[in-house]
Amino acid sequence: MKIVHTADWHLGRILNGKSLLEDQSYILEQFIEAMREERPDVIVIAGDLYDTSYPNKNAIKLLEQTIDTLNLEMNIPFIIL
């Protein structure tokens, strides 16, 4: 069984007044491509999906799009803690 473990995505993070969402989107696209190659049996995301308790709608949308691609289109199960 191939398991991919990841954590601490902190989507929506703002650093020195600059949103990192565009960079995070790029990295998640690269992650999706890596999962196409690796074809894991399950992906585990262990916490800190968002940077705050109240993420903005763009951060939520980015996570939903990523999960949609990986889970619904590519049929990779998720465990999210």
N, C-alpha and C positions, 0 to 999 in steps of 0.2 A: 504494500500500500504506500503510495506517495502522498505525503502531507506537506503542504506549504504553510509555514507559520510566519505571520507578520503582525506588527503592532505599532501603536503610536503614530497613526497617520496625521493627527492634528489638523484635519481639514478646516480651512477657513482662517488659519493663523495669520495674524498681522504682525510683522516685524519691522520696527522702526518706522511705523506709519504706512508701510507698504503691504498690501495683500499678497500672500503667496499662492493664492488659488490658481492662477495661471500656471505657475511652476508645478503645483501639485497635480493639476490636470495632465500635464505633460508626463510626469512620472507615472501616474496611473495608466496612461496609454501604454507606456513602456512595460508596466507590470502585466497588463492584459496580453501584450504580445509575448512576454516571457511565459505566461500561463498557456498560451496557444502551443508553444514549443514543448513545455514541460508536461502538460496534460496531467495535472495532479488529480488524485482521487478526492481530495478535500482541501479547502483553504480555511485556515484558522486565523481570525483576526482577534488578537488579545488586547482589546481595550484602546481607549483614547482615539476613537474615530474622529471626533471633532475637537477643536481646540478650546471650546467653551461649552458651558452647560446649555447655552442658547445659541446654536449655530445659525448663521444667516442662510437665507434660502438658496443661495448659490452653492454653498458648501453641502447642503442637504441634497440638492439636485446632482452634484458631482458624485456623491456616494451612491445615490439611487441609480444613476446611469452606469456606474462601474459594476454594481451588483447585478443590474439587469443584463449587462453584457456577459459577465462571468457565470452567473447562475442560470439565467433564463435562456440565453442564446447558446452558451458553451456547455451548459448542463453540469457545472462544477458545484457540488454542494458546499455550503458555508457553515462554519461555526463561528459566531460572533459573540465575544464576551464583553 
